[in-house]
Amino acid sequence: MGFSGYLAAPGKCLVVLGLKLLFLVPAGVPARSGDSVLKDNITVRQGDSAVLKCNVDSKVSRVAWLNRTTILFAGNEKWSLDPRVVLVENTAVTEYSIRILNVDVHDEGPYVCSILTNKKPKSTKVHLIVQGTRLTFSIGADITVNEGSSVSLMCLAIGRPEANIIWKHHSPRANAAQMLDGEHLEVTGITKEQSGSYECIASNDISNPDIRTVQVTVNYPPYISKARGTGTAVGQKGVLQCEASAVPRADFEWYKEDRRLFNGLNGVRIENQGRQSLLVFFNVSEEDYGNYTCVAMNNMGITNASIILYGETCSIMESESESEWVLLPWFENRFTN
C-alpha cells in the first residue's frame, strides 16, 4: 500500500504512478489478467452514505478504487474531483475503503478495488444500487389549448423500488381535487372545467413523494353569467351590468337597437372591469329607457344579452342566473359580412 515512495518527486511520480495503474488496470478494464472477486451488491437509499470495502494484506504493493474506468483513489492519493468521495481513515491495516456521501442515482453502478500483490493483479468488484426516485418530464412549460382539443401529459419517474405515479388535478371550478393513476394522462375533448394545475406525484417506499406541476389553460368563448337591468327615475344615475366568463378575457360592446354606444358620448360611460362591463347613465332621460344589448367577444367566439333600462314605476323580473340568449339578426350580419 505504499504510494508515498512514488509521490516524493511531484514532477515525475505522477507519470510513474500512472504507469503503475495502467499495469494494474490494463486498457481501463480492471484486473483482466488476474483474479477477480465479485462481492455482494451494496444497496443504499438516495441521500445516504455508501461505504465500499476492500480487503488487503501485507503482500499488497499497490491498490486503487475505480468507478468503471475512472480512478477515484490510488493509495492515499485522491484522483476524483467529486468532494463527496472520501477515503475512510482509521481502519484496520487489512481494509482499504472509500465512502460516498449523499449518494445519488447517478452514483449507481460497478466499482472495482484493484490490487497488485507479488506482481500479480487481482480485483474486487462491487455493484452499488441506489434506492430512490428521480423524475423526468416530457413536457416542459405550461400549455394552453382550445376547448375541445385533446391533451396528453406524461410523467416518467425512474427509481428503485419502482415509483408509483399519481396525477392530481386542481381546478379553480371544482371544490375537490381529482386523482388519476398512471404515467400518461390523456384528456379528450377538454373543457374549461378541466383547466387548472396538474400535479404529478411520484413516490415509493424509500423516498419522500416528489411533485412536479404543469398548468393547463383552456381557451373558450364567452358566456354571459350576469345581465342586470335597473329601474331608474328621470334625472337620476342608472347603471346596466353585464358579466362574462371567457379565456382569453372578453371584450365588451354596448348597443341600443342597431346603434353602437361609445364611452363619453350621448351621456353614457362604459366601464370595463375585468370580466364585468358597466353602462352608466349620468342623467337618465325618457329617451334612455328601452332595451340595450351587451356583446362579449374574444377570438374563440361571441355572445350577447339583452338588458333593459326602465323607470321606477315599472316592475320587471330580474335574474342573476345564467340565461339563454340568441344573437340578434342585425348584429350577426355585422360580424359575418
Order of alpha helices (4+ residues) and beta strands (2+ residues): alpha-beta-beta-beta-beta-beta-beta-beta-beta-beta-beta-beta-beta-beta-beta-beta-beta-beta-beta-beta-beta-beta-beta-beta-beta-beta-alpha
